[in-house]
Each structure stands twice: as C-alpha cells, then as structure tokens.
Amino acid sequence: MPRDNFQYQPTSDNTRRHFDAQAPRQIMCPITASIAPIVQQIAQIKSYTNDYLRELLEGEILGNQRLNEKSSTATIGVVETNIERVQKEAIDKAEQDYAQKVENLNQVSMQNEELDKQLENTRRSENDLQRRFNELEQNMRRLQDESRNLTRDFNQCKQDNTRLEQQATKDKEKHRQELEIHRDNLQKSWEEFRFRLDNEHRQKLSEYERESKNLQRVLDNTRRDLSYAQAKVRELELSREDFEHAVRDELQRTMMAKYRDMVFEIAPERPIPPQTVSLPTRYFSNSTSRPDPSMSNKENGAKCDNPANKHELLKQVITKAVNKRNERRSGLGE
C-alpha cells in the first residue's frame, strides 16, 4: 500500500481520537525529517490491539466460568423445569459469542499482520529516507565544498584577470612606444635608403649614359669598319679576279711556249706568230714576262723554253698576287 494514501482506521473511539489527534493533517513531500513519531504511533496502536485481545480473552474465560457455574447450578437444581432450555440457549449464545470473538480475533490478527507489514515498510522507507537523507547531506557537503572551491577559483581568476589586464595595458603602452620608435627608425632608414638609392640611380644613369655613348661610338666605329671591310672585300674580290686572270694568262703563255717548242721541233726555220696574250702590267715592275722585240723568235723561244725561267716567272706572278692580297688584308684589319 502506498505511504501517501495509507490511513489506519481504529475500531475503538478512544484509539481513533488519540490517533486523529496525533496524526498529521497533511503529508508534505518530500519528507526530509525523521519518521520516528509514525513508528511510535504504530507501536501504540499495536499495544492497544494487544490490550483489546487480552480483554477479549479474559471476557471469554469469565463467560466460560459463568456458564460452568450455571450448568452446575442447573444440574443441582433439578427442580427447575427450564434448565435444559436455558442451558441450551446459554450454550448457543456462548458459542455465538465465542465465534464472534474468534472472528474479531482473526480480524485483529489480520490487522496486526497488516500493521506489521506496514511497520516493516515504514521502517524500510525510513531506512531509505535516512539513506537518501545521508546521500543528500553528502551531496550538499560536496556541493558546498565545490562551491567554495569554485568561489576561490573565481576570485583567483578575477585577481589573475585584473593582473593580466594591468600587464596587458603596460605591454600595450610599451609596444606602442616600441612601434613609434621602430616607425621613426624605419622612416629615417627609408629616407636614407631613398637618398642613397637616388644617388646610386643617378650614378648608374650617368654610367649607363656614358656606356650608351661609348656603345654608340663603338657602333659607329663598327659600322665604319664594316663599310671599310665591305670595301676591302670588294677589293679582294677584284684582286681575286685579277689573280685568276693572271694565272689564266700565265697558263696560256705556258701553252704557247709548248706550242713554239712543238713548232721548233717540226719546222725550226718557220716564223712563229707573235704572242697575243700578255699579263697585266700592275703585277710586274719590269717587262721580263713580255718577249723582247729586239731578240729573235728563236732567242725568245729559247728564253721561254728554259724551265728555270718559266718557273721563276710563275713564282713571281703568284708571289706578287699573294703579297698584294696580304697587304689588303692587313689594311682591312687595321
């Protein structure tokens, strides 16, 4: 049975009044106080029940004694005519009273057992409540300790925060001063760097201008040298053509000398036509390469037939051509 809805109904008026006077008017939840008064009330109710049972047993014993006395009196007084009827009625009434008392005793025993169960439940509930109360007290003490610790930590954090704010203010002011000093130093360094950079730029610009002028002058000289080299190349081309022409004339002259040799062998007395091919005069300072008109054909032919003379003549032509070309090359290099 739930504790909140349980309400004992005693049979005796005095017990009911005593119970109603001591019972609480309203059950408040949760119950944090001890439930010892309820246990005491249940113990009192149990004592009242035991007294009532004892009175019933005493009444039953007294009734049995009276019935026995009446039975003995009726047996002794045979004169009375209604003794059997009265005895029977008394026995029936006693049996009814006994049955009623037994029924009442059973009801009281059942109520007593119910009260014992309720008392056990109440004690168990009291133990549970006491355990919960102890747990709540422990939790409350733990919470109080935690609250004190948190309060101490909060105060410590507050002090640390105040100290850190003061330190941050000092560091901020110091950092601002350092930044101003650093900014001034940077400004001064920048001015110096810009001034030095401008000077270096001007110097490099002047150097670049001088180099540009030198390069322009070198370029002009190179162009002039190139023009001179091109002229030298053209002159060398002409010299090469003259050299080829001289070599070709010399070869033709050699062939003509061989032709004269063949003519002399066939007909020595036959006149040889004059030579029609001659070398350019600019390759030779004398006229040794030409036939001497004062000499006869035979003498001229003998002079040309000499291998040493032919080799010397060709060597002179080639040497002069090579010297001329070298002179022109040396002039081009200068």
Secondary structure, 3 states (H helix, E strand, C coil): CCCCCCCCCCCCHHHHHHHHHHCCCCCCCCCCCCCHHHHHHHHHHHHHHHHHHHHHHHHHHHHHHHHHHHHHHHHHCCCCCCHHHHHHHHHHHHHHHHHHHHHHHHHHHHHHHHHHHHHHHHHHHHHHHHHHHHHHHHHHHHHHHHHHHHHHHHHHHHHHHHHHHHHHHHHHHHHHHHHHHHHHHHHHHHHHHHHHHHHHHHHHHHHHHHHHHHHHHHHHHHHHHHHHHHHHHHHHHHHHHHHHHHHHHHHHHHHHHHHHHHHHHHCCCCCCCCCCCCCCHHHCCCCCCCCCCCCCHHHHHHHHHCHHHHHHHHHHHHHHHHHHHHHHHHHHHC
